[in-house]
């Protein structure tokens, strides 16, 4: 365990001593190490991870099938997703500048 010690010099303010101590503690990495280990979750076994992956794949296939059959509406793509390029970029349009697509309240 790392020991952190701060000595008060002459007419040093008690608050500055506390600040100096907290800076030294943060510098040693004690606080980060304790916070990191605070909520330890045991890693899942290979079998559990495979079952979760298969369940996720099956769920995705079911969703795609329902969309294809028209039983549910397809979700709108998430903003900022890295998947397929957006429609405006495919058409070759230049990206909209700030405020161009924003409706003006009158």
Secondary structure as the mmCIF struct_conf table of DSSP 4:
data_model
#
loop_
_struct_conf.conf_type_id
_struct_conf.id
_struct_conf.beg_label_comp_id
_struct_conf.beg_label_asym_id
_struct_conf.beg_label_seq_id
_struct_conf.end_label_comp_id
_struct_conf.end_label_asym_id
_struct_conf.end_label_seq_id
TURN_TY1_P TURN_TY1_P1 UNK A 10 UNK A 11
HELX_RH_AL_P HELX_RH_AL_P1 UNK A 14 UNK A 28
TURN_TY1_P TURN_TY1_P2 UNK A 29 UNK A 29
HELX_RH_AL_P HELX_RH_AL_P2 UNK A 30 UNK A 36
TURN_TY1_P TURN_TY1_P3 UNK A 37 UNK A 39
HELX_LH_PP_P HELX_LH_PP_P1 UNK A 42 UNK A 45
HELX_RH_AL_P HELX_RH_AL_P3 UNK A 46 UNK A 69
TURN_TY1_P TURN_TY1_P4 UNK A 70 UNK A 70
BEND BEND1 UNK A 71 UNK A 72
HELX_LH_PP_P HELX_LH_PP_P2 UNK A 73 UNK A 78
TURN_TY1_P TURN_TY1_P5 UNK A 79 UNK A 80
BEND BEND2 UNK A 82 UNK A 84
HELX_LH_PP_P HELX_LH_PP_P3 UNK A 85 UNK A 86
HELX_RH_AL_P HELX_RH_AL_P4 UNK A 87 UNK A 90
TURN_TY1_P TURN_TY1_P6 UNK A 91 UNK A 92
HELX_LH_PP_P HELX_LH_PP_P4 UNK A 93 UNK A 97
TURN_TY1_P TURN_TY1_P7 UNK A 98 UNK A 100
BEND BEND3 UNK A 101 UNK A 102
HELX_LH_PP_P HELX_LH_PP_P5 UNK A 103 UNK A 105
#
